[in-house]
Amino acid sequence: MVLKSLIIDDEPLAIEVIKNHLLQINDIQLVDTFSNAIDGLNFLKNNSVDIIFLDINMPLLDGLNFIKSLEKKPCIIITSAHSQFALESFELDVLDYLMKPIPFPRFLKAINKVFNLRKSQNSIENSTVEKPFLFVKIDKKKMKKIYLDDLLVVESLKDYLKITTTEGKYIIHHTLSNFTKRLPPKNFIRIHRSHTISIAKIDVIEGNSVEIGGLRYIIGRSYVDQVKSQILNT
Protein backbone atom coordinates (compact mmCIF):
# COMPACT_ATOMS: atom_id res chain seq x y z
CA MET A 1 0.00 0.00 0.00
CA VAL A 2 1.38 3.39 -1.04
CA LEU A 3 1.16 6.11 1.61
CA LYS A 4 0.42 9.67 0.53
CA SER A 5 2.54 12.46 1.99
CA LEU A 6 2.52 16.26 2.16
CA ILE A 7 5.30 18.76 2.93
CA ILE A 8 4.45 22.07 4.62
CA ASP A 9 7.53 24.24 5.09
CA ASP A 10 8.42 27.84 4.22
CA GLU A 11 12.06 26.97 3.43
CA PRO A 12 12.55 25.82 -0.21
CA LEU A 13 15.86 24.12 0.68
CA ALA A 14 14.21 22.11 3.48
CA ILE A 15 11.49 20.99 1.05
CA GLU A 16 14.11 19.82 -1.43
CA VAL A 17 15.94 17.83 1.25
CA ILE A 18 12.75 15.96 2.22
CA LYS A 19 11.81 15.41 -1.43
CA ASN A 20 15.23 13.88 -2.14
CA HIS A 21 14.98 11.65 0.94
CA LEU A 22 11.54 10.45 -0.18
CA LEU A 23 12.95 9.48 -3.58
CA GLN A 24 15.04 6.83 -1.80
CA ILE A 25 12.00 5.20 -0.17
CA ASN A 26 9.41 2.94 -1.77
CA ASP A 27 5.69 3.06 -0.99
CA ILE A 28 5.49 6.76 -0.15
CA GLN A 29 4.05 9.19 -2.69
CA LEU A 30 4.60 12.93 -2.33
CA VAL A 31 1.24 14.49 -3.21
CA ASP A 32 2.11 18.19 -2.89
CA THR A 33 4.19 20.81 -1.07
CA PHE A 34 3.12 24.12 0.50
CA SER A 35 5.11 27.05 1.82
CA ASN A 36 2.51 27.95 4.46
CA ALA A 37 0.05 26.13 6.70
CA ILE A 38 -3.03 27.98 5.41
CA ASP A 39 -2.62 26.52 1.93
CA GLY A 40 -2.04 23.13 3.53
CA LEU A 41 -5.31 23.40 5.48
CA ASN A 42 -7.23 24.37 2.34
CA PHE A 43 -5.79 21.38 0.53
CA LEU A 44 -6.80 19.00 3.32
CA LYS A 45 -10.42 20.15 3.18
CA ASN A 46 -10.90 18.11 0.01
CA ASN A 47 -7.96 15.70 0.12
CA SER A 48 -6.51 13.21 2.57
CA VAL A 49 -2.93 12.14 3.18
CA ASP A 50 -1.22 9.63 5.44
CA ILE A 51 1.86 11.66 6.43
CA ILE A 52 2.57 15.38 6.85
CA PHE A 53 6.14 16.66 7.12
CA LEU A 54 5.55 19.90 9.00
CA ASP A 55 7.72 22.89 9.88
CA ILE A 56 6.83 24.93 12.97
CA ASN A 57 8.00 28.51 12.36
CA MET A 58 5.89 29.68 9.42
CA PRO A 59 4.02 32.89 8.54
CA LEU A 60 0.29 33.36 9.21
CA LEU A 61 -0.16 30.05 11.04
CA ASP A 62 2.59 28.13 12.83
CA GLY A 63 2.89 24.37 12.75
CA LEU A 64 1.59 23.75 16.27
CA ASN A 65 -1.61 25.71 15.72
CA PHE A 66 -1.97 23.99 12.37
CA ILE A 67 -2.00 20.63 14.19
CA LYS A 68 -4.57 21.90 16.70
CA SER A 69 -6.86 22.98 13.87
CA LEU A 70 -6.97 19.52 12.26
CA GLU A 71 -10.16 17.52 12.77
CA LYS A 72 -8.57 14.30 11.57
CA LYS A 73 -4.84 13.90 12.10
CA PRO A 74 -2.63 11.87 9.79
CA CYS A 75 0.85 10.86 10.94
CA ILE A 76 2.71 14.14 11.57
CA ILE A 77 6.50 14.38 11.50
CA ILE A 78 7.86 17.74 12.65
CA THR A 79 10.84 19.12 10.70
CA SER A 80 12.31 22.06 12.61
CA ALA A 81 15.55 23.87 13.28
CA HIS A 82 14.40 24.58 16.87
CA SER A 83 14.35 21.98 19.64
CA GLN A 84 12.31 24.00 22.15
CA PHE A 85 9.00 22.98 20.59
CA ALA A 86 9.60 19.23 20.94
CA LEU A 87 7.71 18.72 24.22
CA GLU A 88 4.61 20.62 23.08
CA SER A 89 4.72 18.81 19.75
CA PHE A 90 4.69 15.37 21.35
CA GLU A 91 1.82 16.48 23.59
CA LEU A 92 -0.06 16.99 20.30
CA ASP A 93 0.69 13.36 19.37
CA VAL A 94 3.18 13.97 16.59
CA LEU A 95 4.90 10.78 15.50
CA ASP A 96 8.45 12.16 15.40
CA TYR A 97 10.46 15.37 15.68
CA LEU A 98 13.33 15.82 13.21
CA MET A 99 15.97 18.49 13.62
CA LYS A 100 17.22 20.31 10.53
CA PRO A 101 19.42 19.64 8.68
CA ILE A 102 17.88 16.17 8.54
CA PRO A 103 20.29 13.31 7.81
CA PHE A 104 18.84 10.46 5.78
CA PRO A 105 19.35 7.73 8.46
CA ARG A 106 17.34 9.78 10.97
CA PHE A 107 14.69 10.47 8.33
CA LEU A 108 14.46 6.75 7.55
CA LYS A 109 13.97 5.95 11.24
CA ALA A 110 10.96 8.29 11.32
CA ILE A 111 9.52 6.68 8.19
CA ASN A 112 9.89 3.23 9.73
CA LYS A 113 7.80 4.46 12.65
CA VAL A 114 5.04 5.28 10.18
CA PHE A 115 5.19 1.84 8.57
CA ASN A 116 5.22 0.09 11.95
CA LEU A 117 2.25 2.13 13.13
CA ARG A 118 0.33 1.24 9.96
CA LYS A 119 1.07 -2.47 10.44
CA SER A 120 -0.14 -2.29 14.02
CA GLN A 121 -3.34 -0.47 13.02
CA ASN A 122 -4.05 -2.98 10.25
CA SER A 123 -3.55 -5.89 12.66
CA ILE A 124 -6.04 -4.37 15.09
CA GLU A 125 -8.57 -3.75 12.30
CA ASN A 126 -8.21 -7.29 10.98
CA SER A 127 -8.58 -8.81 14.42
CA THR A 128 -11.82 -6.93 15.05
CA VAL A 129 -13.47 -7.96 11.77
CA GLU A 130 -15.81 -10.90 12.36
CA LYS A 131 -15.02 -13.87 10.15
CA PRO A 132 -17.92 -15.18 8.00
CA PHE A 133 -20.06 -17.70 9.88
CA LEU A 134 -23.45 -19.34 10.01
CA PHE A 135 -25.55 -20.83 12.79
CA VAL A 136 -26.80 -24.40 12.67
CA LYS A 137 -29.29 -26.06 15.00
CA ILE A 138 -27.55 -29.04 16.62
CA ASP A 139 -30.38 -29.96 19.00
CA LYS A 140 -33.83 -28.70 19.97
CA LYS A 141 -32.48 -25.81 22.04
CA LYS A 142 -28.94 -25.13 20.86
CA MET A 143 -27.66 -23.16 17.86
CA LYS A 144 -23.98 -23.59 17.02
CA LYS A 145 -21.91 -20.88 15.34
CA ILE A 146 -19.70 -22.35 12.63
CA TYR A 147 -17.01 -20.21 11.03
CA LEU A 148 -16.79 -20.89 7.30
CA ASP A 149 -12.98 -20.95 7.52
CA ASP A 150 -13.31 -23.97 9.83
CA LEU A 151 -15.76 -25.91 7.66
CA LEU A 152 -14.27 -28.94 5.87
CA VAL A 153 -17.00 -31.26 4.57
CA VAL A 154 -20.79 -31.50 4.66
CA GLU A 155 -22.10 -35.04 4.21
CA SER A 156 -25.68 -36.08 3.49
CA LEU A 157 -27.19 -38.76 5.76
CA LYS A 158 -30.68 -39.01 4.22
CA ASP A 159 -32.70 -36.38 6.14
CA TYR A 160 -29.67 -35.25 8.15
CA LEU A 161 -26.24 -33.76 7.53
CA LYS A 162 -22.91 -34.45 9.15
CA ILE A 163 -20.89 -31.23 9.29
CA THR A 164 -17.15 -31.76 9.75
CA THR A 165 -15.12 -28.76 10.92
CA THR A 166 -11.64 -28.23 12.31
CA GLU A 167 -13.26 -28.07 15.77
CA GLY A 168 -15.51 -31.14 15.58
CA LYS A 169 -18.47 -32.86 13.92
CA TYR A 170 -22.15 -31.95 14.18
CA ILE A 171 -25.35 -33.65 13.05
CA ILE A 172 -28.17 -31.39 11.91
CA HIS A 173 -31.59 -31.89 10.37
CA HIS A 174 -31.19 -30.35 6.90
CA THR A 175 -30.90 -31.24 3.21
CA LEU A 176 -27.57 -30.97 1.42
CA SER A 177 -29.03 -28.93 -1.44
CA ASN A 178 -30.46 -26.24 0.82
CA PHE A 179 -27.43 -26.14 3.09
CA THR A 180 -25.06 -25.79 0.12
CA LYS A 181 -27.07 -22.77 -1.04
CA ARG A 182 -26.15 -21.05 2.24
CA LEU A 183 -22.45 -21.35 1.44
CA PRO A 184 -20.46 -18.94 -0.81
CA PRO A 185 -20.09 -20.77 -4.17
CA LYS A 186 -16.55 -19.50 -4.74
CA ASN A 187 -15.39 -21.24 -1.55
CA PHE A 188 -17.54 -24.40 -1.44
CA ILE A 189 -18.59 -26.89 -4.08
CA ARG A 190 -20.80 -29.94 -4.23
CA ILE A 191 -18.78 -32.84 -5.58
CA HIS A 192 -21.31 -35.67 -5.13
CA ARG A 193 -24.96 -36.13 -4.29
CA SER A 194 -23.72 -36.83 -0.75
CA HIS A 195 -20.87 -34.32 -0.26
CA THR A 196 -20.16 -30.60 -0.35
CA ILE A 197 -16.58 -29.58 0.44
CA SER A 198 -14.43 -26.54 1.14
CA ILE A 199 -12.20 -25.90 -1.88
CA ALA A 200 -9.51 -24.32 0.29
CA LYS A 201 -9.27 -27.41 2.49
CA ILE A 202 -8.47 -29.82 -0.37
CA ASP A 203 -5.07 -31.42 0.23
CA VAL A 204 -4.86 -33.76 -2.79
CA ILE A 205 -6.68 -34.19 -6.11
CA GLU A 206 -6.21 -37.66 -7.58
CA GLY A 207 -8.24 -39.06 -10.45
CA ASN A 208 -11.92 -38.59 -9.60
CA SER A 209 -11.39 -37.96 -5.91
CA VAL A 210 -10.13 -35.35 -3.46
CA GLU A 211 -8.48 -35.73 -0.09
CA ILE A 212 -9.31 -33.53 2.90
CA GLY A 213 -7.88 -34.08 6.36
CA GLY A 214 -6.59 -37.54 5.45
CA LEU A 215 -9.98 -38.76 4.14
CA ARG A 216 -10.79 -39.37 0.48
CA TYR A 217 -14.04 -38.24 -1.14
CA ILE A 218 -15.23 -39.42 -4.55
CA ILE A 219 -16.31 -36.88 -7.16
CA GLY A 220 -19.61 -38.01 -8.67
CA ARG A 221 -19.61 -38.69 -12.41
CA SER A 222 -22.09 -35.93 -13.17
CA TYR A 223 -20.02 -33.42 -11.12
CA VAL A 224 -16.52 -34.17 -12.48
CA ASP A 225 -16.19 -31.51 -15.19
CA GLN A 226 -17.63 -28.68 -13.10
CA VAL A 227 -15.69 -29.64 -9.99
CA LYS A 228 -12.30 -29.92 -11.69
CA SER A 229 -12.87 -26.72 -13.63
CA GLN A 230 -13.77 -24.73 -10.53
CA ILE A 231 -11.05 -26.22 -8.34
CA LEU A 232 -8.29 -25.69 -10.89
CA ASN A 233 -9.43 -22.11 -11.56
CA THR A 234 -9.57 -21.17 -7.87
Buried (B, 14 or more C-beta within 10 A) or exposed (E): EEBBBBBBBBBEEBBEBBBEBBEEBEEBEBBBBBBBBBBBBEBBEEEEBBBBBBBBBBEEBBBBEBBEEBEEEBBBBBBBEEEEBBEEBEEBEBBBBBBBEBEEEEBEEBBEBBBEEBEEEEEEEEEEEEEEEBEBEBEEEEEBEBBBBBBBBBBBEEEEBBBBBEEEEBBBEBEBEEBBEEBEEEBBBBBBEBBBBBBEBBEEBEEBEBBBEEEEBBBBEEBEEEBBEBBEEE
